[in-house]
Amino acid sequence: MMTVQYTSADNWTRQRDILRCNPLFYGRKREDTVIIQGPPGELWFGRLKALFRLASPHPLHKHGIAMVQYFDASDSQAATDIRMRTVQESQKTEFIFLTSVVRACHVIPQFGDNRKPTRYYVNDLVDGDMLLRLRR
């Protein structure tokens, strides 16, 4: 488990998200999805696969690291033709510093014929902050 604090772009207040990555969370696997700060002006989406804390010889220096599986941008639109950002799971997995995690995000699966999610909608209507972040 980790917490991430961010300043809301909606009302400029400090907000906090609790993110979890656990192979057995109440009997089921849980891997939360997050927004990751990429190069300036870019936001990436990923799924937490593992969380680590690295300690250094100095007691005040601890570094949080996450293993993240990225989502790739998808240009396909569903039959409903709604204007939500769509992504698909990528095979790209990296280790990142937890300081690059902006906040949690909510992805909604699009189910295909085989009933296994292949693409996802990024829900920008969770709150005002998400709406403003994704509409830039």
N, C-alpha and C positions, 0 to 999 in steps of 0.2 A: 504494500500500500504506500502511496505517496500523496502529498498535498501540493497543489500548485496555486499560487496566488497571482492574480492579475488585476489590472485596472480596467473596469468596464468602459468600453467605448460609447456606451449608451448614456450613462449618468455619472461617469468618472468616480465611482465608488470602488473600493477594494472588494474583490470577490474571491472565493476560494472553492476549488474543485477537489474532491477526493477521488483519486484514480486507483484502480485495483488491477492486479494481474496475479491470478491464482489458479492453479490447475484443479483445485477442489474447493470452490466457494459455494457453500450450502449444497453440496452434492453435484455441482456442475462446474465446468471450466468457465472462467471469466477473464476476458482480455479486453479492457476498455480501449476506446479509440480516442485519439488526441490530435490536436493541431500542433504542428511543429514549425518553428520559425526557420525558413530557408534563407537564401540570399535576400538582401534588402528588397522588400515589397512582395516577396513570395511566401505563401503559406502552403505547407505540405500536410498530408493526412497520413496517419499511421495507426497501427494496432500494437499495443504493448504486449510483448512476448515474455519479457523477464525484467526484473528490477534488481539493481546491485548498488551497494554502498562501498566505496573504496576509502580506506583510511590511510592517512599519511603519517609519518613519524611525529608530525606536529599535531597535538590533540584537537586543535580548532579547525584543521583542514580536512574536511570530509567531502567527497565528491559522489554525487548520485549519477548513476549511469543506467540507461534503459536499452534493452534490445527491442528494436521496432521493426515491424514488417510494414512497408510502405504501401499506399494505394496509388495507382496510376490514374491520371485523368482519363475519363471515358467520354467520347464525343457522341455516344448514342443517346437518344431520347426514348423514353418509354412511349407506349401507345397513347397514353393520356396527354402527352405533349406538355407536361408541366415544366416550369422554368427553374428546376432545381439542379444544382451541380451534381454530376454523376461521376463515380469513381469505380475502379475495379481493383481487386487484389493483385499485387505484384509479387514476384519472387524475390525482390530486393529486400534484404534484411541488413540493418546496420546497428552499431552501438552509438548512442548519442548521449550527450550530457543532459541531465534533467533540466538544466537552466534553459535549454532550447525548446522545452514544451511550453506552449502558450496557454492552453486550456484543454478541457475535454470537449469532445464533439459527439454528436449523435448521428449515426448512419443507419439508414433503413434499407434492408435488403430488397432487391428486385429478384423475384423468383422466375426461373426459366421453366422449360418443359420438364427438366429432371428434378425439380423441386429443391435444387441446391442453389443458394444465392451465387450469382455470377457477377452482378454489378450492384452498386449501392447508391442511394441518394444521400447527399449530405444535407441534413435537416438544418436549414438556416432560420427556422421560425421558433427555435427553442426559447430564445430570449432576444432582447434588443441588441445586445452585444454581438451575438452570432450574426444577426441580420446585417449589422454595420460592418463587421469584419469580412464577410463573404461578398458583400455588394461593392467592394472597392474596385 
